[in-house]
């Protein structure tokens, strides 16, 4: 029996779960909303009220172990991104299908570790089901995933006078402009405390703060050149 973890018992999540309600799959539903968990249990699934922001919980539900597929289909793009990154870090072979709310977010989800993105606007549930059903499709996805070997995580210090010096996070959309994923930052004023961008804090960037980014080596180099101009 194939073990599948589904994060987010949303409309898309429910559609996917119902397609998987067969003897072939063992599906674990994770949601931060206790009402959605109760609904999942009523509809015949094992629902768990928790968050996947902690690696310990990811491991408990099978990521990095028996789980073969992870669906990140919550209605929060930041959460989907964070969970995708964390799960990929634990298991390089896990098949991850992540929901995107905007088409332009597809690239950053792939960079973060998703094998495939699911759009609620293009019959996402049925398409996602076909992907995990067809070995040939999975093989192609794995080949595409190997392209991530050129992806790096880099720490970039903000120089004084940079266009980012003194700017608040919510006032810029760096992902669109740079093709990079911004994971978080080390704030010098807070004793080098690491702040995850996925938590939605509108923090001010200052000179000597360090941004932690994920992307291709080429895009990282271009961004480093940009912040010094």
HULIN-V883320 format. One line per field, one symbol per residue. burial: + if it has 16 or more other ideal C-beta (glycine too) atoms within 10 Angstrom, else -. A space follows every 50 residues. Layout:
BEGIN
burial: ???
END
This chain:
BEGIN
burial: --++++++++-++++++-++----++++++++---++-++----+-+++- -+-----+--++++--++++++++-++-++++++++++--+--+++++++ ----++++++++++++++++---++--++-++-----+--+---+----- +--+-+-+---+-++---+----++--++++++++++-------+-++-- --+-++--++++++++--++--+---+--
END
